[in-house]
Every structure is written in structure tokens, then in C-alpha cells.
Amino acid sequence: MAKHALPVFTRDLRTGAMKELTPGEAMNFARIRDTTAPLQFRVLVADDMELDRRLTIRLLGKAWLVERDLTVECAADGTEALEKIHRHRYALVVLDWNMAQPDGAEVLRAIREKGLRVPVVVVSGERRETIARDLETMAATFVSKDDLNPGSFHDAIAMSIQLQERQGPIGSEPDTRQV
């Protein structure tokens, strides 16, 4: 049975609101997404709860202050998130920690094991203290779903980008030279 395609969203630069693309617009986006213009900021939001995904996307639109096109793709579970991450480049990944298998920790681990230096923000109902070690080890930032608002989201995104910039150019391959 074919999986139902999840929506793709773009940000209206005038209002900052996120707009769901029609199926036709999404098909056009799928055709051109690998040759995206440099002003395109592509985000993957992975959460198994549709309402949480939509809230995250809405707040992401409000949190994103940069005058760049923002396009958001969705994944409904860890498997779909990994499939999309392996096929496409994202400028940011937003992960739910407690989504369906594989969970957010396993997805984050797979991203880092592949050597991807993409900024990752974990949005979860978990308390940060319970996952802090994983977050620090795998260079991700955290926002509690209870505290998620445009300001906290913006700060977590900025911090996540800074973490990856310290590692080297975002999207670059890891340095594998022997010291």
C-alpha cells in the first residue's frame, strides 16, 4: 500500500505565515528541489503527531526572521525521516525525540554517523535533563514542546547552526585526516 504523501510548506515572505503547497505545487517543488536556488532554506520536520508537526511548522515560520525562502518538508516517523535525509540535503532538521521507530535519538545518531553536519533542533515533551547527554554528544539543541514559541525556537535554531559551524562548513563532509 502506498504511503500518503505528507504536505510541503513554504513561508510567505510578507506575512511570515506558512502556506501548505497544493499537490501540483508540491510536484513542481519535488522536480526542482535538487537544483534549489541559494536563497532557499530547506527544513525537514519529523514528528509522528500531525498536530505537533503543524504547530512546529507554524512556529518555524514565525521564528524565521531571515528574508530567505523557507520550504518545509515533513516526515511522519523515523524511517521516513532517514529516507528523506539520505536522498536530499536540508539546511535544518527538526526532530521529535519520541516519534515512531526509529525514534529521534536513532535518527540523530544516523545523521551524525553518516557525517552530516546539518543543524538539528530536537523538539520534545521530554525534559532536557533526561536527554542532555545525547544532545551534547551529537551536537543538537533542544526546545521543550511546553516552551515552544517563536523566540525559543529561533534561539534553538541559531544555537544549532553555531554548533555545526564550529564543526566546519555546514553540509561539508567530516574531516577524516589522521592527526
C-alpha positions in Angstrom: 0.0 0.0 0.0 1.4 3.4 -1.0 2.2 5.8 1.8 0.2 9.1 1.8 2.4 12.0 0.8 2.9 14.5 3.5 2.4 18.2 2.7 5.2 20.6 1.8 5.0 24.1 3.2 6.6 27.5 2.1 6.8 30.7 4.0 5.1 33.8 2.8 7.9 36.5 2.9 5.3 39.3 3.5 3.5 37.8 6.4 5.8 35.1 7.7 2.9 32.6 7.7 3.5 29.1 6.5 1.4 28.0 3.4 0.7 24.4 2.5 1.5 23.8 -1.1 -1.2 22.3 -3.3 -0.4 18.8 -4.8 0.5 20.4 -8.1 2.8 22.9 -6.4 4.4 20.2 -4.4 5.1 18.1 -7.5 6.8 21.1 -9.1 8.8 21.6 -5.9 9.8 17.9 -6.0 11.1 18.3 -9.5 13.2 21.4 -8.8 14.3 20.7 -5.2 17.7 19.3 -6.0 18.6 22.4 -8.0 17.4 24.8 -5.4 18.4 28.4 -5.6 20.9 29.5 -3.0 18.3 31.6 -1.3 16.2 28.5 -0.5 16.3 27.3 3.1 15.1 23.7 3.2 13.9 22.2 6.5 12.8 18.7 7.4 10.3 18.4 10.3 10.0 14.9 11.6 7.2 14.2 14.1 4.7 11.3 14.2 1.9 13.5 15.5 0.3 15.6 12.8 -0.9 18.4 15.1 2.6 18.7 16.6 4.1 18.8 13.1 1.7 21.6 12.0 2.4 23.6 15.2 6.1 23.2 14.7 5.8 24.4 11.1 3.7 27.4 12.1 6.1 28.5 14.8 9.0 27.9 12.5 7.5 30.4 10.1 7.2 32.9 12.8 10.7 32.2 14.3 12.5 32.5 11.0 13.4 36.2 10.7 15.7 35.9 7.7 14.5 37.1 4.3 15.1 33.8 2.6 12.6 31.4 1.1 11.7 28.8 3.7 10.5 25.4 2.5 9.5 22.7 4.9 9.1 19.0 4.2 7.6 16.6 6.7 8.3 13.0 7.9 5.8 11.1 9.9 8.2 8.7 11.5 11.9 8.0 11.9 12.1 5.7 8.9 10.6 8.4 6.6 12.9 11.0 8.1 16.0 8.9 7.4 14.9 8.1 3.8 14.5 11.8 3.1 17.8 12.8 4.8 19.6 10.2 2.7 18.1 11.5 -0.6 18.1 15.3 0.0 20.1 18.0 1.6 18.5 20.0 4.4 19.7 23.2 6.0 17.9 22.3 9.2 16.3 19.2 10.7 13.7 19.4 13.5 13.2 16.1 15.3 10.6 14.8 17.7 12.6 12.7 20.2 9.7 10.2 20.9 8.4 9.5 17.4 7.8 6.1 16.0 10.7 3.8 15.2 13.4 4.6 14.7 13.0 7.3 17.4 14.6 10.8 17.3 17.7 9.6 19.1 18.3 6.9 16.5 17.6 9.3 13.6 20.1 11.9 15.1 22.7 9.2 15.6 22.3 8.0 12.0 22.7 11.6 10.8 25.9 12.1 12.8 27.3 8.6 11.9 26.8 9.5 8.2 28.9 12.6 8.9 26.3 15.1 8.1 26.8 18.5 9.8 23.3 19.6 9.4 21.9 21.7 12.3 19.4 19.7 14.3 16.8 21.0 16.8 15.1 18.4 19.0 11.5 19.4 19.9 10.1 17.1 22.6 7.9 16.6 25.5 10.8 15.0 27.3 12.7 17.0 29.9 16.0 18.2 28.6 17.8 16.7 31.6 16.8 13.2 30.5 18.4 13.5 27.1 21.1 16.2 27.6 24.0 13.7 27.2 22.7 12.6 23.8 22.1 16.2 22.7 25.6 17.2 23.7 27.3 14.2 22.2 25.5 14.6 18.9 25.6 18.4 18.7 21.9 19.1 18.7 19.9 21.8 20.5 16.6 21.3 22.4 13.3 23.0 22.9 10.6 21.6 25.1 7.2 21.3 23.5 5.8 23.1 26.5 8.1 26.0 26.0 8.0 26.2 22.2 7.3 29.7 20.9 8.9 31.8 18.1 11.5 33.2 20.4 12.7 29.9 21.9 12.6 28.2 18.5 14.6 31.0 16.9 17.2 30.7 19.7 17.5 26.9 19.3 17.9 27.2 15.6 20.6 29.9 15.9 22.5 27.8 18.5 22.2 24.7 16.4 23.7 26.5 13.4 26.5 27.8 15.6 27.3 24.3 16.8 27.6 23.0 13.3 29.7 26.0 12.1 32.2 25.2 14.9 32.4 21.7 13.4 33.2 23.0 9.9 31.2 24.3 6.9 27.6 23.2 7.1 26.8 20.4 4.7 30.5 19.5 4.4 32.0 16.1 4.8 33.7 15.3 8.1 37.4 15.8 8.3 38.8 12.2 8.2 42.5 13.1 8.2 44.7 11.5 10.8 46.3 13.9 13.3 
